[in-house]
Amino acid sequence: MAPLRVALARLRPSALCSLSHPSSFRLTYLSRSLATAKAPSTLFAPLDTFSDRHIGPDDDEAASMLSKLGYASMDAFLADTVPHKIRVAESSISDASIPAWSESELHARAKELGRLNKPLKSYIGMGYHNAVVPPVILRNVMENPAWYTPYTPYQPEIAQGRLESLVNFQTMITSLTAMDIANASLLDEATAAAEGMVMAYVHSNQKKKTFLVDSGVLPQTVSVLKTRAKGFGIRLVISDVNAALTDEALRADLSGVLVQYPDVNGQIKDFSALADSVHAANALVVCATDLLALTMLKPPGEWGADIVLGNSARFGVPAGYGGPHGAFFAVTDKLKRKMPGRLIGRSRDTMGNPAYRLALQTREQHIRREKATSNICTSQALLANMAAMYAVYHGPGGLRRVANKVHGYTQVLKTAVERLGYKATNDSFFDTLTIDVSVAAKDADSVHAAAVAAGINLRRVDDRHVGLTLDESVSPRDLIALINVFAPAASAPSASLSDFPVPEVPSIPLELQRTSEFLPHPVFNKHHSETEMLRYIFHLSSRDLGLVHAMIPLGSCTMKLNSTSSMIPLTWPEFGAVHPFAPVDQVQGYQHIIQELESDLCKITGFHACSVQPNSGAAGEYTGLTVIKAYHESRGEGHRDVCLIPLSAHGTNPASAMMAGLKVVPVKTHADGNLDLEDLKAKAEKHKDNLAAFMITYPSTFGVFEDGVTDACKIIHDFGGQVYLDGANLNAQIGLTNPATCGGDVCHMNLHKTFAIPHGGGGPGVGPICVAEHLTPFLPTHPIVATGGDKAIDAVSAAPFGSASILLISWAYIKMLGGEGLSESTNIALLNANYMAHRLSSHYNLRFKNNNGRVAHELLIDLAEFDKAAGLKVTDFAKRLQDYGFHPPTCSWPISTCMLIEPTESETLEEIDRFCDAMIQIRQEAEDIITGKQPKENNLLKNAPHPMAAIVLSDKEWDRPYSREAAAYPMPWLRERKFWPTVSRIDDAYGDLNLICDCPSVEESAHS
Ligand SMILES: Cc1ncc(COP(=O)(O)O)c(C=O)c1O
């Protein structure tokens, strides 16, 4: 009996304290086959194992697919699919290296770790606040898979809900900032400031190299600017701006000026004269600001700012130890065509109805490859939607009430601490005070110590000053506790709020007080009861197709199950209410999770160290390349600046290389999809003196494992370059191969693909990088919380651990699958793709496969023949798939005439068959057009999608040569589960010519 007692004791949550050996609480004798078998063969094996829930096909379905492909075993199939020379030992990713936890074990452990995050109340500020998330938004947006599982709205007919919400976000930003146009979010405030700096430089035709940053700007923003300025050769001057602008030489070379409004110390400065002076020097004014403050402050658009940016998180998005948060970015009309990020515009559909879509599709700069000036791709759609919903929920009146409270409390606090003998150094403020404590106390440390003892964190400024920022969450009791922190230090009695008069006049200079109205649009003025709000949220989500409806087989995007079990801890307060600059001893839970995740990612990639700071895949690329550049510089080879990139690469690759200060040289691919090794060798040799890096995606974006990957990496290393492996396709590698074995030096991973962070309708994402040992010293640091190596590059994100809270999702995903579950996921992802290729290849032209006839985890079908035969484009097939209830695959990339299809491991055989059946039937519909049975213009594909509004047209109006049934119910199962596109095909050209990017005004709504 003794061993059994030990085993049971180790299952209890109390045993989870053995944090230095996180795997030890798991029953060590449990093999994965026991842990995941459908019928556990021992009484004590957990029933709530994850891999069976995550992986779609069961053993019988997998066996049936294998046999249809002609294989007796998974091993035989894998041997034909993945080149032998890059295979790793089966044991490298196993339950020994990454033990699997059941769902309940994971939750118990997350609770235990959450308790290690000390719940101190934070007044640190510096761009991060304790947001109050309205419960109706928390449960029905943030925790609702109908909102968090859809993809970026490239298929607008099935994305009208989140497009409308993003237009609300854009409208909210333009209205509060008084700017002409705003995008639908960027990654964080610091990277948004870097985008602003580069826009100013581009605006000067890349001639003026000086960018001036006011000393009142947040330190994390300055750090990110330093990193970004280097790649563009921009000279950053950090100084008091008014003084600096008297320097004529500086003015002559000035592209822009960044100011913070209110500044890091809380002071509200009048920048209108500065704006005039900057404009007189033909430069741009970039303003970082705070949305809540703008309800009371004269908006930057009214005093001359050209670009306005900031963090929208205090509008109902938890701090989450730094993110994810939606940054905003707004510009004047004259700058709109240079603005980075996604812009949503209003257009119309073929029936003349208004409809939203991504405007100016080229807005995503990376499409311009090395000519791009930004690499932004994934942004922060879900967080922007939450912030927009917060404004819808509160409306202008509610926002004003929140602002009045925050400001009023700050005024009371100032009065209180000044009565105690301290001095606030800023006379004007919205929510932030910087207090000189030397007058009443000995030093700042004693105040910090008293604060921590009272469960409070203040901002560390210097030996004499402490900083405080108040927010919506502060209660009267909190305010008293805060005041009392100062009382004992000054040997004064404790405070009571009745001691202080209620302030009647704002502590904002009269000329900087807001007089203009904001958010007059109907949407912000009618959904204020919870009933109305709930209905609005569900009305919008019902218009969007997400993973809750059907598979989203987007190649290169890996849209797999985002399990509820991995999402649950995310909204626990232990993880939500944590400030990113909280002292490390207060965030041990987070630290532990981050270290475990980093360690597991290193095991998976075969690399030595990891940084989770980058907030997206593209940000990871940029970070990895900047690390490579720093490595060359450290060896006295800073002149190495050529980056070889295959023509098939994702647009973010060349865009990131350009941002890191590298020159892009394209490398050819063969007609069979493989990299042209001869061309690679010739170019590496030609540029050998300056060769910095080679970027390669593996398996390639053509969906094949290339044999030559190790040879390619060797060529680069022989000529002194480093290899960057784009890990967007890592889902095809785990347990079979890894980027280090392929020959790479650094890779990024898209945690929002391979590691199951949901895509959120266009973000958030996380793009950590893993690096070989020699690159470890260069991993990015952070100015407040030191991270990275001893020769670290400056920060690449505002927060030290990037979008820290969603790291929990990937951590949970890896821990619950364990090594064997991760490997099995990859095997099934490959099998599903090959089965699909097998079914579709007799109907469509499968563009690439290896010598054994196998694809990797995705497949490329070429539709060029249909265009030639009947003028049918990729878009026509994509839109017709919407009628069948599917999200179309990736269209026209990486080859314009192709669809890139990726089923992932999470889809069952039944769902895969359903998709293949739909594709095959559409092929038949196309055939009818080619053979003339259906006309070339008025047909099922050209008219697709068919919304209900089209189907209910009267007999007189229905002018189509096919039945309504064929249009809307082409398959029998659609009778049971029809997803209706809400508009017909949207006219892109009309939308671009008539650019409207905000909500209808009161007048327009009244008119309509
Ligand atoms: C191959 C590849 N690399 C990089 C990226 C960029 O990742 P992110 O959108 O997270 O910036 C993508 C995104 O789709 C991709 O497919």
The ligand as an SDF file (V2000), in Angstrom:
LIG
                    3D

 16 16  0  0  0  0  0  0  0  0999 V2000
    4.9440   32.9460  -42.4430 C   0  0  0  0  0  0  0  0  0  0  0  0
    4.5410   34.1020  -41.5760 C   0  0  0  0  0  0  0  0  0  0  0  0
    5.4980   34.8610  -40.9990 N   0  0  0  0  0  0  0  0  0  0  0  0
    5.1710   35.9120  -40.2210 C   0  0  0  0  0  0  0  0  0  0  0  0
    3.8680   36.2610  -39.9810 C   0  0  0  0  0  0  0  0  0  0  0  0
    3.5610   37.4940  -39.1620 C   0  0  0  0  0  0  0  0  0  0  0  0
    2.9890   37.1920  -37.9260 O   0  0  0  0  0  0  0  0  0  0  0  0
    2.0960   38.2740  -37.1650 P   0  0  0  0  0  0  0  0  0  0  0  0
    0.8380   38.4300  -37.9390 O   0  0  0  0  0  0  0  0  0  0  0  0
    1.8810   37.7070  -35.8220 O   0  0  0  0  0  0  0  0  0  0  0  0
    2.8490   39.5440  -37.1080 O   0  0  0  0  0  0  0  0  0  0  0  0
    2.8380   35.5060  -40.5650 C   0  0  0  0  0  0  0  0  0  0  0  0
    1.4310   35.8740  -40.3310 C   0  0  0  0  0  0  0  0  0  0  0  0
    0.4990   35.4120  -40.8940 O   0  0  0  0  0  0  0  0  0  0  0  0
    3.1810   34.3950  -41.3820 C   0  0  0  0  0  0  0  0  0  0  0  0
    2.2350   33.6450  -41.9520 O   0  0  0  0  0  0  0  0  0  0  0  0
  1  2  1  0
  2  3  1  0
  2 15  2  0
  3  4  2  0
  4  5  1  0
  5  6  1  0
  5 12  2  0
  6  7  1  0
  7  8  1  0
  8  9  2  0
  8 10  1  0
  8 11  1  0
 12 13  1  0
 12 15  1  0
 13 14  2  0
 15 16  1  0
M  END
$$$$
